[in-house]
Amino acid sequence: MYQLTEKEFKDLRDFIYEYAGINLTDQKRALVVGRLQKVLSREGFSSFAEYYNYVRADKSGKAVEELINRISTNHTFFFREKAHFDYLHSTVLPEITERIARSGKKDLRLWCAAAATGEEPYTLAMVLREFFGSQYPQWQAGMLATDISTQALATAQRALYPDERMTHTPPGLRNKYFQRLGPDQWAVREELKRDVIYRRFNLMSTRWPFKGKFHIVFCRNVMIYFDQVTRSRLAKMFHEFMQPGGYFFIGHSETLGRDDCPFEYVMPAVYRKVV
């Protein structure tokens, strides 16, 4: 096993924080060793210092991409933290779509900003289809789903999932939106796949490229990896790119704080941009 010195850990930690905003505490040192030692062995590096210098010098971006893929955690499942989806269906969508309909446009903009392997955006797509029913084709209600990990996005676009990811999916929705391909494998049906547009995006980017503003943003279970300074900066960025009255969802184990939060607090892990 490769040994990770204090300086090597600090160099890697600082670089990962600068690039992806992920705040690796001292308790994550063993995780760094466990997830990177196979890369060092495969590429023939003699130390973490040599690997770090390689990542910094690689102009193609592939080395840092693999580093972030290895470090970031993407475990999730369909209908995770189900209360959010219930609230979205019962309260948020009726309120927002009524307001949009009055404008005559029927254009609903939704962003899943930490898409991981696709379970969350596909869950949101199911909720949208169930809410609109037969009216769905009359709405521009597609969804942008982004993540920093190309590996996770590739899994999302393949849209093939094992039984364990499906445990919390209601049987009626599972049968409607998925196809059983064989033992321990489910495929998202094509009509649902077409509802989601996947793009790679780093939330640490200083300039966000979005032309329009979003009515609903989900950024769940990623803020937990950021320090308070980063969370505050991101909250302000999300606020800027949301419509007045729009809803912002984070994970139940996360908080934006109350002091300088630009959003109105609605309930645990749910915020709103004041009209």
GUTOR-364466 format. One record per residue (C-alpha): x negated, y negated, z. Coordinates in steps of 0.25 Angstrom, whole numbers. Last residue first. Example, Ala and Ser with C-alpha at 12.3 -4.5 7.8 and 13.67 -1.06 7.14 Angstrom:
2
<<-55; 4; 29>>
<<-49; 18; 31>>
% end
This chain:
275
<<165; -148; -19>>
<<156; -142; -9>>
<<147; -131; -14>>
<<151; -119; -6>>
<<144; -108; 3>>
<<146; -94; 6>>
<<136; -85; 14>>
<<145; -86; 27>>
<<157; -95; 24>>
<<159; -108; 17>>
<<147; -117; 19>>
<<147; -129; 11>>
<<134; -129; 2>>
<<122; -139; 2>>
<<116; -132; 14>>
<<107; -141; 21>>
<<111; -138; 36>>
<<120; -126; 35>>
<<111; -114; 31>>
<<111; -107; 18>>
<<113; -93; 24>>
<<111; -79; 20>>
<<114; -65; 26>>
<<128; -66; 19>>
<<122; -69; 6>>
<<124; -82; -2>>
<<137; -87; -9>>
<<138; -101; -15>>
<<152; -106; -19>>
<<155; -118; -28>>
<<164; -129; -24>>
<<156; -139; -32>>
<<149; -131; -43>>
<<135; -125; -40>>
<<121; -128; -45>>
<<117; -138; -35>>
<<122; -130; -23>>
<<114; -118; -28>>
<<101; -127; -28>>
<<104; -133; -15>>
<<106; -119; -9>>
<<93; -115; -16>>
<<85; -126; -9>>
<<91; -122; 5>>
<<88; -107; 3>>
<<74; -110; -1>>
<<71; -119; 11>>
<<78; -109; 20>>
<<70; -97; 16>>
<<74; -88; 5>>
<<76; -72; 5>>
<<90; -73; 11>>
<<94; -83; 0>>
<<95; -71; -9>>
<<106; -63; -3>>
<<117; -70; -10>>
<<116; -81; -21>>
<<130; -81; -26>>
<<135; -94; -33>>
<<149; -98; -37>>
<<154; -111; -45>>
<<140; -112; -52>>
<<135; -125; -59>>
<<132; -126; -74>>
<<118; -128; -80>>
<<110; -118; -72>>
<<95; -119; -74>>
<<90; -120; -59>>
<<78; -128; -58>>
<<68; -125; -46>>
<<69; -110; -48>>
<<69; -103; -35>>
<<82; -97; -38>>
<<75; -88; -48>>
<<84; -84; -60>>
<<85; -72; -69>>
<<98; -72; -76>>
<<110; -62; -76>>
<<123; -66; -82>>
<<135; -59; -76>>
<<149; -56; -82>>
<<143; -47; -93>>
<<140; -37; -83>>
<<155; -37; -78>>
<<160; -33; -92>>
<<148; -23; -94>>
<<152; -14; -82>>
<<142; -14; -71>>
<<136; 0; -71>>
<<136; 10; -59>>
<<126; 20; -56>>
<<124; 30; -44>>
<<128; 42; -52>>
<<133; 38; -66>>
<<137; 27; -74>>
<<149; 22; -66>>
<<154; 9; -72>>
<<156; -4; -65>>
<<166; -15; -65>>
<<180; -9; -64>>
<<176; 4; -56>>
<<167; -4; -46>>
<<178; -15; -45>>
<<188; -5; -41>>
<<179; 3; -32>>
<<175; -10; -24>>
<<160; -12; -25>>
<<153; -11; -11>>
<<146; 2; -14>>
<<142; -2; -28>>
<<127; -5; -26>>
<<125; 9; -19>>
<<131; 16; -31>>
<<120; 12; -40>>
<<120; 0; -50>>
<<119; -3; -65>>
<<120; -17; -70>>
<<109; -17; -79>>
<<109; -33; -78>>
<<109; -32; -63>>
<<97; -23; -63>>
<<89; -32; -73>>
<<93; -44; -64>>
<<86; -37; -52>>
<<74; -34; -60>>
<<73; -49; -65>>
<<74; -53; -50>>
<<76; -68; -49>>
<<91; -67; -49>>
<<103; -73; -57>>
<<117; -70; -60>>
<<126; -80; -68>>
<<140; -76; -68>>
<<152; -76; -78>>
<<165; -83; -75>>
<<169; -90; -88>>
<<183; -88; -85>>
<<195; -83; -94>>
<<189; -69; -95>>
<<191; -68; -80>>
<<206; -71; -80>>
<<210; -56; -80>>
<<204; -54; -66>>
<<197; -67; -62>>
<<194; -63; -48>>
<<190; -48; -51>>
<<181; -53; -62>>
<<174; -63; -53>>
<<173; -53; -42>>
<<167; -43; -52>>
<<157; -53; -57>>
<<153; -56; -43>>
<<150; -42; -40>>
<<142; -41; -53>>
<<134; -54; -49>>
<<131; -47; -35>>
<<127; -33; -40>>
<<118; -38; -50>>
<<104; -34; -46>>
<<100; -47; -39>>
<<110; -58; -43>>
<<104; -68; -34>>
<<111; -81; -40>>
<<124; -75; -43>>
<<130; -87; -51>>
<<145; -90; -54>>
<<150; -100; -64>>
<<165; -100; -66>>
<<170; -107; -79>>
<<185; -108; -80>>
<<185; -122; -87>>
<<198; -128; -84>>
<<193; -137; -72>>
<<205; -132; -64>>
<<200; -118; -67>>
<<187; -121; -60>>
<<193; -125; -47>>
<<203; -113; -47>>
<<190; -104; -51>>
<<183; -109; -39>>
<<193; -107; -28>>
<<198; -94; -33>>
<<184; -89; -35>>
<<179; -93; -21>>
<<190; -88; -12>>
<<195; -74; -14>>
<<185; -68; -25>>
<<172; -76; -19>>
<<176; -73; -5>>
<<177; -58; -8>>
<<164; -58; -16>>
<<157; -65; -4>>
<<164; -55; 6>>
<<157; -43; -2>>
<<143; -46; 3>>
<<138; -36; -7>>
<<149; -33; -18>>
<<139; -25; -27>>
<<126; -22; -21>>
<<112; -28; -17>>
<<98; -25; -16>>
<<89; -36; -24>>
<<77; -39; -15>>
<<67; -48; -21>>
<<52; -44; -19>>
<<50; -34; -31>>
<<58; -43; -41>>
<<51; -55; -36>>
<<37; -48; -39>>
<<42; -43; -52>>
<<46; -57; -57>>
<<33; -62; -51>>
<<25; -53; -60>>
<<34; -54; -72>>
<<32; -70; -73>>
<<24; -69; -85>>
<<13; -79; -80>>
<<7; -69; -70>>
<<-3; -76; -61>>
<<5; -77; -48>>
<<10; -63; -49>>
<<-4; -58; -52>>
<<-10; -66; -40>>
<<1; -60; -31>>
<<-3; -46; -36>>
<<-18; -48; -33>>
<<-14; -53; -19>>
<<-5; -41; -17>>
<<-17; -32; -19>>
<<-25; -23; -28>>
<<-15; -24; -39>>
<<-14; -13; -49>>
<<-1; -17; -56>>
<<7; -5; -51>>
<<1; -5; -37>>
<<4; -20; -35>>
<<18; -18; -40>>
<<21; -6; -31>>
<<15; -15; -19>>
<<26; -26; -22>>
<<39; -21; -15>>
<<33; -15; -3>>
<<22; -25; 0>>
<<32; -37; -1>>
<<42; -29; 8>>
<<32; -27; 18>>
<<29; -42; 18>>
<<44; -46; 20>>
<<44; -48; 35>>
<<34; -59; 33>>
<<45; -67; 26>>
<<47; -67; 11>>
<<55; -79; 7>>
<<60; -77; -7>>
<<61; -90; -15>>
<<58; -84; -28>>
<<45; -90; -33>>
<<40; -98; -21>>
<<44; -88; -11>>
<<38; -76; -19>>
<<25; -84; -21>>
<<24; -87; -6>>
<<27; -73; -2>>
<<17; -67; -12>>
<<6; -77; -6>>
<<10; -75; 8>>
<<10; -60; 7>>
<<-4; -60; 0>>
<<-9; -69; 11>>
<<-4; -60; 22>>
<<-10; -48; 15>>
<<-1; -37; 8>>
<<-8; -23; 9>>
<<-5; -14; -3>>
<<0; 0; 0>>
% end
